[in-house]
Amino acid sequence: MEASILTSTKKILGLTEDDESFDKDIITLFNCTISTLTQIGVGPANGFFIEDSSTEWAEFIGDDNVLNMVRSYVFLKVRMLFDPPTTSFMIEAMNKQIEEYEFRISSHREWMLDPVDPKITREEANRGYHGDYGYPVF
């Protein structure tokens, strides 16, 4: 998957990497979406923003594989703001998906702060160990 935040977002929007005509718009919408994620508790505590295509996803979500859903959340939010669907059915479907991602991202953050099984460490949780309870993170 594309490492650059701006480039991967442009691809999802159907824009080519070398088309820079909407970069400022996409960057602004991305940074707005990241502000929402920061309020949920994802990313650096002091905030995060991009200015160009040099910033990569790993700088924001680190190596937490579960937080890869952040990419999909960002893509949906930016798409809804940049190029929303024309039918109310699609708008409703995308908004429901956005709400589900917000819930799952927030739940994962809470679980990482206070795992269900107090005997497992955060590192074990990142590797997928589920402790005595046996249910998955997501």
MDAnalysis code that builds the backbone (N, CA, C; Angstrom):
import MDAnalysis as mda
import numpy as np

u = mda.Universe.empty(414, n_residues=138, atom_resindex=np.repeat(np.arange(138), 3), trajectory=True)
u.add_TopologyAttr("name", ["N", "CA", "C"] * 138)
u.add_TopologyAttr("resid", np.arange(1, 139))
u.add_TopologyAttr("resname", ["MET", "GLU", "ALA", "SER", "ILE", "LEU", "THR", "SER", "THR", "LYS", "LYS", "ILE", "LEU", "GLY", "LEU", "THR", "GLU", "ASP", "ASP", "GLU", "SER", "PHE", "ASP", "LYS", "ASP", "ILE", "ILE", "THR", "LEU", "PHE", "ASN", "CYS", "THR", "ILE", "SER", "THR", "LEU", "THR", "GLN", "ILE", "GLY", "VAL", "GLY", "PRO", "ALA", "ASN", "GLY", "PHE", "PHE", "ILE", "GLU", "ASP", "SER", "SER", "THR", "GLU", "TRP", "ALA", "GLU", "PHE", "ILE", "GLY", "ASP", "ASP", "ASN", "VAL", "LEU", "ASN", "MET", "VAL", "ARG", "SER", "TYR", "VAL", "PHE", "LEU", "LYS", "VAL", "ARG", "MET", "LEU", "PHE", "ASP", "PRO", "PRO", "THR", "THR", "SER", "PHE", "MET", "ILE", "GLU", "ALA", "MET", "ASN", "LYS", "GLN", "ILE", "GLU", "GLU", "TYR", "GLU", "PHE", "ARG", "ILE", "SER", "SER", "HIS", "ARG", "GLU", "TRP", "MET", "LEU", "ASP", "PRO", "VAL", "ASP", "PRO", "LYS", "ILE", "THR", "ARG", "GLU", "GLU", "ALA", "ASN", "ARG", "GLY", "TYR", "HIS", "GLY", "ASP", "TYR", "GLY", "TYR", "PRO", "VAL", "PHE"])
u.atoms.positions = np.array([
    [0.851, -1.177, 0.000],
    [0.000, 0.000, 0.000],
    [0.898, 1.242, 0.000],
    [0.409, 2.269, -0.600],
    [1.139, 3.543, -0.711],
    [1.434, 4.101, 0.681],
    [2.682, 4.477, 0.913],
    [3.093, 4.988, 2.223],
    [2.742, 6.459, 2.416],
    [2.788, 7.256, 1.348],
    [2.509, 8.684, 1.451],
    [1.025, 8.920, 1.697],
    [0.730, 9.708, 2.709],
    [-0.661, 10.007, 3.038],
    [-1.345, 10.741, 1.893],
    [-0.728, 11.788, 1.398],
    [-1.347, 12.584, 0.337],
    [-1.520, 11.771, -0.940],
    [-0.499, 11.033, -1.345],
    [-0.566, 10.260, -2.581],
    [-1.642, 9.185, -2.509],
    [-1.712, 8.467, -1.393],
    [-2.724, 7.404, -1.269],
    [-4.132, 7.989, -1.223],
    [-4.298, 9.134, -0.587],
    [-5.609, 9.777, -0.537],
    [-6.014, 10.245, -1.934],
    [-5.081, 10.787, -2.685],
    [-5.367, 11.227, -4.050],
    [-5.786, 10.040, -4.920],
    [-5.121, 8.902, -4.759],
    [-5.468, 7.711, -5.538],
    [-6.898, 7.267, -5.247],
    [-7.283, 7.276, -3.978],
    [-8.645, 6.887, -3.595],
    [-9.665, 7.845, -4.211],
    [-9.295, 9.108, -4.339],
    [-10.198, 10.107, -4.924],
    [-10.195, 10.078, -6.451],
    [-9.374, 9.211, -7.026],
    [-9.325, 9.101, -8.476],
    [-8.408, 10.111, -9.147],
    [-7.498, 10.694, -8.388],
    [-6.556, 11.665, -8.937],
    [-5.191, 11.010, -9.115],
    [-4.447, 11.468, -10.106],
    [-3.109, 10.937, -10.304],
    [-2.124, 11.633, -9.369],
    [-1.028, 10.953, -9.123],
    [-0.017, 11.482, -8.208],
    [0.552, 12.821, -8.680],
    [0.706, 12.978, -9.994],
    [1.308, 14.205, -10.512],
    [0.319, 15.351, -10.703],
    [-0.980, 15.101, -10.496],
    [-1.990, 16.171, -10.573],
    [-2.014, 16.888, -9.227],
    [-1.483, 18.091, -9.183],
    [-1.389, 18.841, -7.931],
    [-2.457, 19.914, -7.790],
    [-3.444, 19.917, -8.696],
    [-4.437, 20.985, -8.700],
    [-5.342, 21.003, -7.466],
    [-5.493, 19.862, -6.800],
    [-6.359, 19.807, -5.621],
    [-5.596, 19.508, -4.336],
    [-4.280, 19.533, -4.379],
    [-3.482, 19.167, -3.210],
    [-3.821, 19.998, -1.980],
    [-3.929, 21.303, -2.119],
    [-4.242, 22.174, -0.967],
    [-5.593, 21.807, -0.358],
    [-6.587, 21.534, -1.222],
    [-7.916, 21.140, -0.731],
    [-7.846, 19.822, 0.034],
    [-7.167, 18.848, -0.551],
    [-7.074, 17.529, 0.075],
    [-6.300, 17.620, 1.385],
    [-5.221, 18.365, 1.400],
    [-4.428, 18.535, 2.626],
    [-5.263, 19.182, 3.723],
    [-6.034, 20.203, 3.372],
    [-6.889, 20.882, 4.354],
    [-7.932, 19.923, 4.918],
    [-8.579, 19.149, 4.049],
    [-9.605, 18.205, 4.492],
    [-8.992, 17.069, 5.311],
    [-7.802, 16.618, 4.901],
    [-7.112, 15.583, 5.667],
    [-6.806, 16.084, 7.074],
    [-6.229, 17.284, 7.166],
    [-5.866, 17.822, 8.479],
    [-7.085, 18.026, 9.368],
    [-8.206, 18.396, 8.781],
    [-9.458, 18.522, 9.538],
    [-9.886, 17.156, 10.088],
    [-9.786, 16.135, 9.252],
    [-10.155, 14.777, 9.665],
    [-9.227, 14.274, 10.758],
    [-7.953, 14.587, 10.652],
    [-6.996, 14.172, 11.670],
    [-7.287, 14.846, 13.005],
    [-7.783, 16.063, 12.966],
    [-8.176, 16.739, 14.208],
    [-9.260, 15.956, 14.930],
    [-10.200, 15.421, 14.168],
    [-11.256, 14.575, 14.749],
    [-10.635, 13.341, 15.388],
    [-9.706, 12.694, 14.693],
    [-9.065, 11.501, 15.237],
    [-8.254, 11.824, 16.489],
    [-7.626, 12.981, 16.511],
    [-6.864, 13.391, 17.693],
    [-7.804, 13.533, 18.892],
    [-8.997, 14.086, 18.658],
    [-9.976, 14.207, 19.744],
    [-10.462, 12.849, 20.213],
    [-10.508, 11.872, 19.306],
    [-10.882, 10.505, 19.679],
    [-9.756, 9.867, 20.490],
    [-8.524, 10.344, 20.292],
    [-7.388, 9.819, 21.039],
    [-6.404, 9.035, 20.194],
    [-6.431, 9.225, 18.880],
    [-5.534, 8.510, 17.980],
    [-4.478, 9.473, 17.452],
    [-3.254, 9.005, 17.391],
    [-2.165, 9.829, 16.874],
    [-1.437, 10.533, 17.994],
    [-0.467, 11.345, 17.626],
    [0.303, 12.079, 18.638],
    [-0.600, 12.987, 19.479],
    [-0.333, 13.040, 20.768],
    [-1.171, 13.825, 21.687],
    [-1.162, 15.312, 21.364],
    [-0.073, 15.794, 20.786],
    [0.012, 17.216, 20.467],
    [-0.495, 17.534, 19.064],
    [-1.168, 16.579, 18.434],
    [-1.744, 16.793, 17.114],
    [-0.838, 16.332, 15.996],
    [-1.353, 16.429, 14.792],
    [-0.635, 15.948, 13.622],
    [-1.185, 16.669, 12.412],
    [-0.340, 16.972, 11.450],
    [-0.809, 17.556, 10.199],
    [0.192, 17.268, 9.096],
    [-0.290, 17.384, 7.859],
    [0.600, 17.213, 6.714],
    [0.652, 18.519, 5.932],
    [1.740, 18.686, 5.193],
    [1.890, 19.867, 4.351],
    [2.145, 19.497, 2.889],
    [2.602, 18.257, 2.675],
    [2.917, 17.817, 1.322],
    [2.902, 16.285, 1.275],
    [3.411, 15.727, 0.190],
    [3.361, 14.273, 0.013],
    [4.488, 13.527, 0.722],
    [5.325, 14.215, 1.462],
    [6.447, 13.539, 2.132],
    [6.028, 12.820, 3.419],
    [4.893, 13.177, 3.991],
    [4.453, 12.566, 5.252],
    [3.850, 11.191, 4.974],
    [4.248, 10.204, 5.778],
    [3.799, 8.831, 5.579],
    [2.857, 8.383, 6.696],
    [2.057, 7.366, 6.380],
    [1.073, 6.848, 7.338],
    [1.720, 6.389, 8.634],
    [2.874, 5.771, 8.555],
    [3.544, 5.259, 9.765],
    [3.848, 6.365, 10.762],
    [4.023, 7.581, 10.278],
    [4.278, 8.701, 11.177],
    [3.041, 9.029, 12.013],
    [1.872, 8.686, 11.501],
    [0.638, 8.978, 12.235],
    [0.157, 7.788, 13.057],
    [0.060, 6.610, 12.442],
    [-0.509, 5.468, 13.161],
    [0.528, 4.495, 13.695],
    [1.804, 4.739, 13.418],
    [2.850, 3.868, 13.938],
    [2.754, 2.472, 13.363],
    [3.029, 1.470, 14.195],
    [3.027, 0.089, 13.719],
    [1.849, -0.719, 14.263],
    [0.816, -0.055, 14.717],
    [-0.377, -0.734, 15.229],
    [-1.231, -1.162, 14.039],
    [-1.191, -2.457, 13.716],
    [-1.907, -2.968, 12.542],
    [-3.414, -2.774, 12.625],
    [-3.962, -2.805, 13.811],
    [-5.403, -2.606, 13.951],
    [-5.790, -1.195, 13.512],
    [-4.908, -0.243, 13.750],
    [-5.216, 1.133, 13.378],
    [-5.099, 1.390, 11.876],
    [-4.836, 0.358, 11.086],
    [-4.872, 0.537, 9.634],
    [-6.260, 0.953, 9.177],
    [-7.286, 0.686, 9.984],
    [-8.638, 1.131, 9.629],
    [-8.719, 2.653, 9.624],
    [-7.749, 3.318, 10.240],
    [-7.686, 4.780, 10.213],
    [-7.586, 5.259, 8.771],
    [-6.841, 4.533, 7.953],
    [-6.720, 4.902, 6.542],
    [-8.083, 4.930, 5.864],
    [-8.833, 3.876, 6.053],
    [-10.158, 3.813, 5.427],
    [-11.069, 4.910, 5.952],
    [-10.987, 5.164, 7.238],
    [-11.783, 6.241, 7.836],
    [-11.429, 7.584, 7.197],
    [-10.138, 7.868, 7.101],
    [-9.694, 9.134, 6.510],
    [-10.144, 9.228, 5.055],
    [-9.981, 8.150, 4.302],
    [-10.387, 8.163, 2.897],
    [-11.869, 8.482, 2.761],
    [-12.700, 7.844, 3.590],
    [-14.150, 8.092, 3.521],
    [-14.499, 9.524, 3.907],
    [-13.909, 10.010, 4.997],
    [-14.209, 11.377, 5.440],
    [-13.784, 12.411, 4.399],
    [-12.584, 12.256, 3.870],
    [-12.098, 13.209, 2.867],
    [-12.960, 13.125, 1.618],
    [-13.328, 11.921, 1.210],
    [-14.187, 11.774, 0.025],
    [-15.536, 12.450, 0.231],
    [-16.108, 12.280, 1.423],
    [-17.409, 12.903, 1.705],
    [-17.312, 14.425, 1.661],
    [-16.186, 14.971, 2.059],
    [-16.019, 16.415, 2.059],
    [-15.567, 16.955, 0.703],
    [-14.755, 16.174, -0.003],
    [-14.177, 16.626, -1.267],
    [-15.101, 16.360, -2.461],
    [-15.657, 15.156, -2.508],
    [-16.473, 14.744, -3.649],
    [-17.592, 13.820, -3.170],
    [-18.616, 14.377, -2.515],
    [-19.664, 13.527, -1.952],
    [-20.485, 12.846, -3.048],
    [-21.036, 11.678, -2.728],
    [-21.888, 10.986, -3.692],
    [-23.130, 11.821, -4.021],
    [-23.749, 11.518, -5.141],
    [-24.918, 12.289, -5.565],
    [-26.231, 11.702, -5.066],
    [-26.213, 10.462, -4.597],
    [-27.460, 9.854, -4.118],
    [-27.493, 9.828, -2.599],
    [-28.677, 10.003, -2.054],
    [-28.826, 9.990, -0.598],
    [-28.516, 8.605, -0.030],
    [-28.781, 7.556, -0.810],
    [-28.485, 6.197, -0.363],
    [-26.982, 6.035, -0.125],
    [-26.167, 6.500, -1.053],
    [-24.713, 6.373, -0.908],
    [-24.191, 7.260, 0.225],
    [-24.744, 8.444, 0.357],
    [-24.330, 9.338, 1.448],
    [-24.620, 8.679, 2.786],
    [-25.812, 8.112, 2.928],
    [-26.184, 7.445, 4.174],
    [-25.289, 6.243, 4.447],
    [-25.000, 5.453, 3.422],
    [-24.149, 4.275, 3.593],
    [-22.738, 4.678, 4.016],
    [-22.196, 5.701, 3.384],
    [-20.852, 6.148, 3.738],
    [-20.820, 6.746, 5.139],
    [-21.845, 7.496, 5.510],
    [-21.893, 8.064, 6.866],
    [-21.980, 6.973, 7.927],
    [-22.730, 5.907, 7.652],
    [-22.806, 4.786, 8.597],
    [-21.450, 4.106, 8.740],
    [-20.744, 3.953, 7.617],
    [-19.419, 3.344, 7.675],
    [-18.460, 4.228, 8.460],
    [-18.530, 5.532, 8.263],
    [-17.694, 6.481, 9.002],
    [-17.975, 6.368, 10.497],
    [-19.250, 6.298, 10.873],
    [-19.617, 6.160, 12.289],
    [-19.079, 4.856, 12.868],
    [-19.148, 3.774, 12.092],
    [-18.636, 2.494, 12.584],
    [-17.127, 2.568, 12.796],
    [-16.403, 3.156, 11.849],
    [-14.958, 3.316, 12.022],
    [-14.646, 4.147, 13.256],
    [-15.378, 5.237, 13.477],
    [-15.142, 6.067, 14.654],
    [-15.326, 5.250, 15.926],
    [-16.379, 4.434, 15.962],
    [-16.630, 3.590, 17.131],
    [-15.509, 2.578, 17.323],
    [-15.123, 1.894, 16.252],
    [-14.099, 0.861, 16.359],
    [-12.728, 1.445, 16.713],
    [-12.393, 2.566, 16.131],
    [-11.117, 3.210, 16.442],
    [-11.090, 3.639, 17.904],
    [-12.178, 4.234, 18.365],
    [-12.265, 4.665, 19.756],
    [-12.225, 3.468, 20.702],
    [-12.930, 2.403, 20.350],
    [-12.933, 1.192, 21.184],
    [-11.539, 0.584, 21.270],
    [-10.847, 0.555, 20.155],
    [-9.492, 0.002, 20.151],
    [-8.575, 0.842, 21.029],
    [-8.687, 2.147, 20.932],
    [-7.864, 3.027, 21.759],
    [-8.141, 2.771, 23.236],
    [-9.409, 2.665, 23.601],
    [-9.756, 2.400, 24.998],
    [-9.234, 1.045, 25.442],
    [-9.329, 0.047, 24.584],
    [-8.864, -1.289, 24.927],
    [-7.356, -1.291, 25.130],
    [-6.632, -0.519, 24.282],
    [-5.177, -0.467, 24.430],
    [-4.784, 0.224, 25.738],
    [-5.593, 1.165, 26.200],
    [-5.301, 1.843, 27.463],
    [-5.640, 0.970, 28.656],
    [-6.643, 0.092, 28.493],
    [-7.094, -0.759, 29.580],
    [-7.519, -2.112, 29.016],
    [-6.545, -3.008, 28.712],
    [-6.893, -4.303, 28.125],
    [-7.861, -5.081, 29.000],
    [-8.687, -5.902, 28.361],
    [-9.674, -6.714, 29.072],
    [-8.982, -7.640, 30.058],
    [-7.899, -8.249, 29.650],
    [-7.144, -9.150, 30.512],
    [-5.955, -8.379, 31.079],
    [-5.985, -8.033, 32.352],
    [-4.922, -7.197, 32.922],
    [-3.551, -7.858, 32.931],
    [-3.489, -9.176, 32.657],
    [-2.206, -9.863, 32.676],
    [-1.428, -9.673, 31.378],
    [-2.060, -9.166, 30.325],
    [-1.321, -9.000, 29.077],
    [-0.788, -7.578, 28.961],
    [0.345, -7.476, 28.335],
    [0.964, -6.172, 28.143],
    [0.466, -5.551, 26.839],
    [0.735, -4.277, 26.683],
    [0.367, -3.584, 25.447],
    [1.086, -4.220, 24.247],
    [2.338, -4.657, 24.431],
    [3.092, -5.294, 23.350],
    [2.432, -6.605, 22.944],
    [1.984, -7.392, 23.933],
    [1.291, -8.644, 23.620],
    [-0.015, -8.354, 22.883],
    [-0.710, -7.307, 23.289],
    [-1.953, -6.939, 22.619],
    [-1.679, -6.556, 21.172],
    [-0.598, -5.827, 20.922],
    [-0.240, -5.450, 19.554],
    [0.081, -6.660, 18.693],
    [0.629, -7.716, 19.326],
    [0.962, -8.927, 18.565],
    [-0.253, -9.823, 18.370],
    [-1.378, -9.493, 19.001],
    [-2.585, -10.276, 18.805],
    [-2.900, -11.260, 19.912],
    [-2.128, -11.257, 20.997],
    [-2.408, -12.148, 22.121],
    [-3.669, -11.672, 22.828],
    [-4.588, -12.580, 23.077],
    [-5.877, -12.193, 23.633],
    [-6.090, -12.644, 25.073],
    [-5.085, -13.233, 25.676],
    [-5.188, -13.598, 27.079],
    [-6.139, -14.742, 27.332],
    [-6.564, -14.860, 28.575],
    [-7.424, -15.962, 28.991],
    [-8.829, -15.858, 28.437],
    [-9.244, -14.668, 28.031],
    [-10.612, -14.487, 27.570],
    [-10.815, -14.979, 26.151],
    [-9.757, -14.942, 25.334],
    [-9.795, -15.551, 24.027],
    [-10.534, -14.795, 22.933],
    [-11.086, -13.647, 23.209],
    [-11.744, -12.957, 22.108],
    [-10.817, -11.943, 21.474],
    [-10.994, -11.769, 20.169],
    [-10.052, -10.928, 19.433],
    [-10.244, -9.446, 19.710],
    [-9.212, -8.680, 19.370],
    [-9.275, -7.245, 19.513],
    [-10.355, -6.711, 18.610],
    [-10.349, -7.081, 17.341],
    [-11.380, -6.732, 16.364],
    [-11.453, -7.804, 15.332],
])
